[in-house]
Structure formats: structure tokens, C-alpha cells
Amino acid sequence: MVDNDTASKLKDIEARLHAANNDGKRKYGNGKTAAASGVNFGFRLVTELVGGVVIGGGLGCFFDSIFSTDPILFVIFLLFGGAAGVLNSYRMVKKREEKKLSQGQQNVRTD
């Protein structure tokens, strides 16, 4: 049998563990933690970069096969695809930073 003193100690330990687990985890409105949001953003960023290169390379191969200009259009479209991926990634980062700045300014108190 567990006496009342031991039960209260166990509940106290459980409450402290629960508080320690939640400490440092900033929750967003959708229930995700800051780390999960960062990982999602990183995957989106890599997807934009890789997607631009893959689409550009694919279009280059396609146009090379149509016009029989073996490596030239592939290289050109690969570079354009890479540039488009970098540009899209830059836009994503810029948009995210602007959002963070606007949220930070809303949280600033003016007394």
C-alpha cells in the first residue's frame, strides 16, 4: 500500500517532471514547438533548392533531346533552375524574417 505521504511526493515529482519537460519549448498557434517549426522550414528550403535544380535539369534534357544540342541547354537550364531555387529560398527566408520582426514589434510594450 502507498501511504498519503508517498503519494503526495510522487505527485510532486510528476508535476516537476511535467514542468521540466515543457520548459524551453515555445509553442506556436498550431501546437508545434519551435524546433519542429525550424525543421519544417529547413525541409521546405532544401526542397526549393533541389526542386529548382531538378526541374531546370529536366527541362534542359528535354530541350536538348528536341533540338539535338546535347549538353548546352542542359547546362544553361540547370544554372537557371539553380538560380530560381536560390531566389525562391531567399524570398522564403526574407518573408519569415519580416514575419518575425512584425511579431516582435507587436509584443513590444510602449509605456
N, C-alpha and C positions, 0 to 999 in steps of 0.2 A: 504494500500500500504506500502511496505517496502522501506525505503529510502536507498541510497547508503551507508551511514554510518553504518546503522544496518546490511546491507547485508555483508559488509566487516568484521564487528565484528563477525557475525555468521560464516563466512568462516574461520576466525582466530581461533575461538573456535573449529570448526570442525577439523582443521588441528592439533591443540594442543591435542585434544582427540585422534585423529588417532595416533599421535606420542607417546602419553602416553600408548595407548593400545599395540603398537608394542615394547615399551621399555622393555627390560629384557627378551624378547622371542628370544632365539637363534634359528635360523632356520638352518636345515641341508639341504643337497643337494636334498633330496626327498621332501622338503616342510614341514616336520614335525618339531614341536617345540621340545625343549629339554625335556619338561615334557612328551610329548606323546611318545618320544623315550624311556624314562625311564620306563613308564608304560608298553610299549610293551615288553621291556626286562624283566621286573618283571613277566609278564604273561608267557613268554617263560621259565623263570627259574622255576616257580611253576609247569608248565606243565611237564618239565623234571623230577622234583622230584616226582610228583604224578604219572606220567606215568611209571616210573621205579618200583614204589611200586605196582601199579595195575597190570602191566604185570608180575612181579615176583610172586605176589599172585595168579594170574590166572594160570600161569604155575604150581605153586605148587599144586593148587587144581586139576588141570588136571592130573598131575603125581600121586597125592595121590589117585585119583579115579581109575587109571590104576593099580597101584601096591598095593592098599589097605593098605597104610601106612598113616592113616588119618592125624594127624596134623604135622608129622615130615617134610615131603617135603614142605608143605605149609610154615612152619616157615623158613626153610632153603632158599627157593626161595624168600620169602618175604624179608629176610635180604639181599640176593644178589641183588634183584631189588632195594631196598633202597640204597645199596652201589653204584649200577650203576647210579641211579638218582643223587646222591651226586657227583659222579665222573664227570658225564656229565655237571652238573651245575658248578662245579669248572672249567672245561675246557672252558665253555662259558664265565665265569667271567674273567678268565685269558686271553682269546683271546680278549675280549673287552678292558681290561686294556692295553694290548700290542698295540692295535689299537690306543687308546687314547694317549699313550706315543709316538708312532711314529708320530701321527698328531701333537702333541705338539712340538716335536723336529723339524718338518718341518716348524713350524710357528716361531721358534726362529731365530732372526736375528743375523748374525755374522758380525760385523763391524770391 
